[in-house]
Amino acid sequence: MKKIAWNRKGFKTNRGSDPITPSIDEQIEWLRQQLTDRFDVVYHQFVIGSSQRCALVYLQGMVDIQMLQEELLRPLFTLSQTSSREFRERIFERRQLPVSDYHITSLRAGFHSLLDGSVLFLVDGEENIIQLPFGSQEQRTIDEPANEATVRGPREAFIENAEVNLSLIRKRLKTPLFKTESMRLGTHTQTEVMILYIQGICKKELVDEVKMKLANIEIDGVLGSSYLEEFLDHSPFSPFPQVQYTERPDVVSAALLEGRVAMIIDGTPMVLLAPVTLWMLLQSAEDYYQRYIAGTWIRWIRYLFVFISLLLPSVYVAITTFHPEMIPPKLLMTIAASREIVPFPALIEAFIMEVSFEALREAAVRIPKSIGQAVSIIGALIIGTAAVQAGIVSAAMVIIVSFTGIASFIIPHYDLGLSFRFLRFPIMIFAGLFGLFGIICGLLLIYIHLINLRSFGTPYLAPMTPFIPGELKDTYVRAPWWSMRKRPSTAGMNKIRQRNNMSTREEDGD
């Protein structure tokens, strides 16, 4: 049995719910108590006919006043000849309010929508209120992706409005099986989070797990996707990202068609995708808009440079320190001559250059764009040349670190690139202490960690570990579309992506 409580104003409440009172004065007083010390709240009271009192409550600057006057107030005053009882009956029971979209709700639910920019319409004599969608907030226009640009493919990117982002996905997925659910997170921000999936393709257990993890988040505010990302990680101390983010609607649509779940967070242009594997983070939208031969070649280049970005400084330190016999004699003499005046061992030299390169990279990101390129050029050329001439570092080390930095930019996912940049330092320590044996030990530790890593129950190295031969068509290579008949293991019951098109291709060939 529900407990009924009475507050100090005498309003009957359902233990933490809104006051159940038909008096417009008491409703406005309750709203004033909730919104004390707020100069931007407008309480506009007026009378319809001879005696029907009404009120509009909204936040200044978040409402389209012209739309409010033309679509609500002007039609309302045409009902001035009706009695108060008939007026309330037409609006609340027969829903004849001349507005295209409105909701009859409780005062507390309307209070939360008021903070989102809606208009509350109070009518004296009615316990419920009307929520009107007349919000007007400035937003950024849809532009090209800033971090995931492609030569071919769509040029649309998400913005900071959740409804607009959802419409960009709906435009691509015109199926009734496309489902959306919504919840609000953050005690003070009340940020809307939308959960997207395709029924029948996405596993129900995955959707339930995502909703359970989100429902268990208790935080005072959610201002970006990274807030939720850390709560959703299965292994919070792992350096590898376990949730993917993207700013491209086509990437989200493709992920949903593979049986994954998307999360749109209002106020951020990044959409989260789960589950994710290492190979998904190494794939780019460009792979699927090029022909499969070019996509496969680019993917192989990317995998090669991932290893270069992780291991090249460590291999240089290990070979020059412990295994100089592996270097051709002429090259060895050149390296030895360049290191002759350097006062530091190879490990310290590599650390100095790597830290300096990371500092230059961060400086190029933080400073204004107008001088960003100049700083990066000065840092790479003048400072590097001066360091070599001063004998602080060798020319070979400058080349190694520069090539490693270029290789790290090839990784499509920024957070994964950060993970490899971070792991580069402990592997350099292993290389400086134990040579190539230390590098192998470091790689084994990373491999063991990746084998045990899970993203919402999906192995991080799938389909390599566990080995799933059918999914290698979209891992090491980018097979032709007509050969990828089945969805990956993240999908639910509906595994068939397309029927066998081989017969059609043979007929075309004839």
Secondary structure by P-SEA (a helix, b strand, c coil): cbbbbbcccccccccccccccccaaaaaaaaaaaccccccccbbbbbcccccccbbbbbccccaaaaaaaacaaaaaaaccccaaaaaaaccccccccccccccccaaaaaaaaaabbbbbbbccccbbbbbcbbbbbbbcccccccccccccccccccccaaaaaaaaaaacccccbbbbbbcccccccbbbbbbbbcccccaaaaaaaaaaaaaccccccccaaaaaaaaccccccccccccccccaaaaaaaaaabbbbbbbccccbbbbccccccccccccccccccaaaaaaaaaaaaaaaaaaccaaaaaaaaaccccccccaaaaaaaaaaaccccccaaaaaaaaaaaaaaaaaaaacccccaaaaaaaaaacaaaaaaaaaccccaaaaaaaaaaaaaaaacccaaaaaaaaaaaaaaaaaaaccaaaaaaaaaaaaaaaaaaccccccccccccccccccccccccccccccccccccccccccccccccaaaaaaaaac
